[in-house]
C-alpha cells in the first residue's frame, strides 16, 4: 500500500496509472462491442478512455522542456550509443510533447489548429523517439550477447562442462543482471505498435492496442517502483 501511495504522489506515477486504465478502457469497450453489450455501457468506457487521455495531456503539459533538458545531459556523453540514440530520442520526444500541448490548447479553445494534422506530426516524432530507443536497446543487447558468446567459448575450452550448461548459466546471469535492458526492450517494442497504428502503417484492433498499452504501462510502473529495473538515461 505504501508503494502505491508513493507512486501516486509522483506525476509520472499518476500518468502511468491513468495510462493503464486508459488502455484498459479501450480493451473493455472494444470487447463489449464485439459481444453486443448495450450502447450505453460501451459509451461509458469510451468516454472514460477519452477523459483519461485528456487528463494525461494536462499532466504532461510543459514537460517538453524536461525532455530537451535530458537531451542536453547526454549530447556529450562518452558512450556513442547513448550520445546519439538517447539524445535524438529525447529531442524527438520533446517535439512529440510539444505537438501534444498544442492539441490540448486547441481542445480547450485557446488556439485554433488542424488537430488531425498536428496529431499525425506528433505521432511521427513519437515513432522516431521509440525507434531510437529500440536502436539503443538492440545495440546494447548485441554487445552483451557477443560478450556472453565469447565467455561461453572460453569456459567450454577451459573447463569440463558442456556448452549447454555454460549457456544456461550465462542466460540466467544475463536476465538477473540486465533486467533493466530487457524490460526497456519489451516496453519499447510494445510502444512501437501504438504510433504505427495511429499513422496507419499497421492495423491492429482497439482491444489489441489496449492490451499492448496495458503491458507497456505495467512495465513503466514497475520501473518507477524498482529503480534497478530502469535503464539509465531511458
C-alpha positions as CSV (number, residue, x, y, z in Angstrom):
1,X,0.0,0.0,0.0
2,X,2.8,2.4,0.9
3,X,4.4,1.7,-2.5
4,X,1.2,2.6,-4.3
5,X,0.7,5.8,-2.2
6,X,4.3,6.8,-3.0
7,X,3.8,6.1,-6.7
8,X,0.5,8.1,-6.8
9,X,2.3,11.1,-5.2
10,X,4.5,11.3,-8.3
11,X,3.3,13.0,-11.5
12,X,4.9,10.2,-13.6
13,X,3.2,7.6,-11.4
14,X,-0.2,9.2,-11.8
15,X,0.4,9.4,-15.6
16,X,1.3,5.7,-15.8
17,X,-1.7,4.6,-13.7
18,X,-4.0,6.7,-15.8
19,X,-2.4,5.3,-18.9
20,X,-3.0,1.7,-17.7
21,X,-6.7,2.5,-17.0
22,X,-7.0,4.3,-20.3
23,X,-5.8,1.4,-22.4
24,X,-7.8,-1.0,-20.2
25,X,-10.9,1.1,-21.1
26,X,-10.1,0.7,-24.8
27,X,-9.8,-3.0,-24.4
28,X,-13.1,-3.1,-22.5
29,X,-15.2,-1.1,-24.9
30,X,-14.0,-3.0,-27.9
31,X,-14.6,-6.3,-26.3
32,X,-18.1,-5.1,-25.3
33,X,-18.8,-4.0,-28.8
34,X,-17.9,-7.4,-30.2
35,X,-20.1,-9.1,-27.6
36,X,-23.1,-6.8,-28.4
37,X,-23.3,-5.1,-25.0
38,X,-25.7,-2.2,-24.8
39,X,-24.6,1.0,-26.3
40,X,-24.8,3.0,-23.1
41,X,-22.2,0.7,-21.4
42,X,-19.9,0.9,-24.3
43,X,-20.1,4.7,-24.4
44,X,-19.2,4.9,-20.7
45,X,-15.9,3.1,-21.3
46,X,-15.2,5.2,-24.5
47,X,-15.8,8.4,-22.5
48,X,-13.6,7.2,-19.7
49,X,-10.8,6.5,-22.2
50,X,-11.1,10.0,-23.7
51,X,-11.3,11.6,-20.3
52,X,-8.1,9.9,-19.2
53,X,-6.3,10.8,-22.5
54,X,-7.2,14.4,-21.9
55,X,-6.2,14.2,-18.2
56,X,-2.8,12.8,-19.2
57,X,-2.2,15.6,-21.7
58,X,-2.8,18.1,-18.9
59,X,-0.4,16.1,-16.6
60,X,2.3,16.3,-19.3
61,X,1.7,20.0,-20.2
62,X,5.1,21.8,-20.2
63,X,7.1,18.6,-19.9
64,X,8.6,19.0,-23.3
65,X,11.2,21.2,-21.6
66,X,12.2,18.2,-19.4
67,X,13.0,16.1,-22.5
68,X,15.0,18.9,-24.0
69,X,17.0,19.2,-20.8
70,X,17.6,15.5,-20.7
71,X,18.9,15.7,-24.3
72,X,21.4,18.3,-23.2
73,X,22.7,15.9,-20.5
74,X,23.5,13.2,-23.0
75,X,24.7,15.2,-26.0
76,X,28.4,15.0,-24.9
77,X,28.2,11.5,-23.3
78,X,31.3,9.4,-23.9
79,X,29.2,6.3,-24.8
80,X,28.5,6.8,-28.5
81,X,25.2,4.7,-28.3
82,X,23.9,7.0,-25.5
83,X,25.2,10.1,-27.2
84,X,23.3,9.6,-30.4
85,X,20.4,7.3,-29.7
86,X,19.3,8.7,-26.4
87,X,19.9,12.4,-27.4
88,X,17.9,12.1,-30.6
89,X,15.2,10.1,-28.8
90,X,14.8,12.8,-26.2
91,X,14.7,15.6,-28.8
92,X,12.0,13.7,-30.8
93,X,10.0,13.0,-27.6
94,X,10.2,16.7,-26.7
95,X,8.8,17.6,-30.1
96,X,6.1,15.0,-29.7
97,X,5.1,16.5,-26.4
98,X,5.1,20.0,-27.9
99,X,2.6,18.9,-30.6
100,X,0.6,17.3,-27.8
101,X,0.5,20.6,-25.9
102,X,-0.9,22.4,-29.0
103,X,-3.6,19.8,-29.4
104,X,-4.6,20.2,-25.8
105,X,-4.8,24.0,-26.2
106,X,-6.9,23.5,-29.3
107,X,-9.3,21.2,-27.5
108,X,-9.7,23.9,-24.8
109,X,-10.3,26.6,-27.4
110,X,-7.2,28.6,-26.6
111,X,-5.9,28.3,-30.1
112,X,-7.2,27.1,-33.5
113,X,-5.1,24.5,-35.3
114,X,-5.7,21.5,-37.5
115,X,-5.7,18.9,-34.7
116,X,-5.6,15.9,-37.0
117,X,-2.5,17.2,-38.9
118,X,-0.7,18.1,-35.6
119,X,-1.6,14.7,-34.2
120,X,-0.1,12.9,-37.2
121,X,3.1,15.0,-36.9
122,X,3.2,14.2,-33.2
123,X,2.9,10.5,-33.9
124,X,5.8,10.7,-36.3
125,X,8.0,12.3,-33.6
126,X,6.7,9.7,-31.1
127,X,7.6,6.9,-33.5
128,X,11.1,8.3,-34.1
129,X,11.7,8.6,-30.3
130,X,10.7,4.9,-29.8
131,X,12.8,3.7,-32.8
132,X,15.9,5.5,-31.4
133,X,15.3,3.8,-28.1
134,X,15.0,0.4,-29.7
135,X,18.2,1.0,-31.7
136,X,19.9,1.6,-28.4
137,X,18.4,-1.5,-26.9
138,X,19.3,-3.6,-29.9
139,X,22.9,-2.4,-29.9
140,X,23.4,-2.9,-26.2
141,X,21.8,-6.3,-26.4
142,X,24.1,-7.2,-29.3
143,X,27.2,-6.1,-27.4
144,X,26.2,-8.1,-24.4
145,X,25.4,-11.3,-26.4
146,X,28.8,-11.1,-28.1
147,X,30.4,-10.9,-24.6
148,X,28.3,-13.9,-23.4
149,X,29.2,-15.9,-26.5
150,X,32.9,-15.2,-26.0
151,X,32.7,-16.1,-22.4
152,X,30.8,-19.3,-23.3
153,X,33.5,-20.4,-25.7
154,X,36.3,-19.7,-23.2
155,X,34.6,-21.5,-20.4
156,X,33.9,-24.5,-22.5
157,X,37.5,-24.7,-23.5
158,X,38.9,-24.2,-20.0
159,X,36.5,-26.4,-18.1
160,X,35.0,-29.8,-18.5
161,X,31.4,-28.6,-19.0
162,X,29.0,-28.8,-21.9
163,X,28.1,-25.7,-24.0
164,X,24.5,-26.2,-22.9
165,X,25.4,-25.9,-19.2
166,X,27.5,-22.8,-19.8
167,X,24.8,-21.2,-21.9
168,X,22.1,-21.9,-19.3
169,X,24.2,-20.4,-16.6
170,X,25.0,-17.3,-18.6
171,X,21.4,-16.9,-19.6
172,X,20.2,-16.9,-16.0
173,X,23.0,-14.4,-15.1
174,X,22.1,-12.2,-18.0
175,X,18.4,-12.0,-17.1
176,X,19.2,-11.3,-13.4
177,X,21.8,-8.7,-14.1
178,X,20.3,-6.9,-17.1
179,X,16.6,-6.9,-16.4
180,X,16.6,-3.1,-17.0
181,X,17.6,-3.6,-20.6
182,X,15.2,-6.5,-21.1
183,X,12.3,-4.5,-19.6
184,X,13.2,-1.5,-21.7
185,X,13.3,-3.6,-24.9
186,X,9.9,-5.2,-24.3
187,X,8.3,-1.9,-23.3
188,X,9.7,-0.1,-26.4
189,X,8.6,-3.0,-28.6
190,X,5.1,-2.6,-27.2
191,X,5.1,1.1,-27.5
192,X,6.2,0.9,-31.2
193,X,2.9,-0.6,-32.1
194,X,1.0,2.5,-30.9
195,X,2.2,5.2,-33.3
196,X,2.5,2.7,-36.1
197,X,-1.2,2.0,-35.7
198,X,-2.1,5.7,-35.3
199,X,-0.2,6.5,-38.5
200,X,-2.0,3.7,-40.4
201,X,1.3,1.8,-41.1
202,X,-0.1,-1.3,-39.4
203,X,-3.7,-2.2,-38.5
204,X,-4.4,-3.6,-35.0
205,X,-7.8,-3.8,-33.3
206,X,-8.6,-1.4,-30.4
207,X,-8.5,-4.3,-28.0
208,X,-5.1,-5.4,-29.2
209,X,-3.8,-1.9,-28.8
210,X,-5.4,-1.8,-25.4
211,X,-3.6,-4.9,-24.2
212,X,-0.3,-3.7,-25.6
213,X,-0.7,-0.3,-23.9
214,X,-1.5,-2.0,-20.6
215,X,1.6,-4.2,-20.8
216,X,3.8,-1.2,-21.6
217,X,2.1,0.8,-18.7
218,X,2.7,-2.0,-16.2
219,X,6.4,-2.2,-17.2
220,X,6.7,1.5,-16.8
221,X,5.1,1.4,-13.4
222,X,7.5,-1.4,-12.3
223,X,10.5,0.7,-13.3
224,X,9.1,3.6,-11.2
225,X,8.8,1.3,-8.1
226,X,12.1,-0.6,-8.7
227,X,14.9,1.8,-9.7
228,X,17.2,-1.1,-10.6
229,X,14.7,-2.0,-13.3
230,X,15.0,1.3,-15.1
231,X,17.6,1.6,-17.8
232,X,19.9,4.6,-17.3
233,X,19.0,7.6,-19.4
234,X,15.8,5.9,-20.6
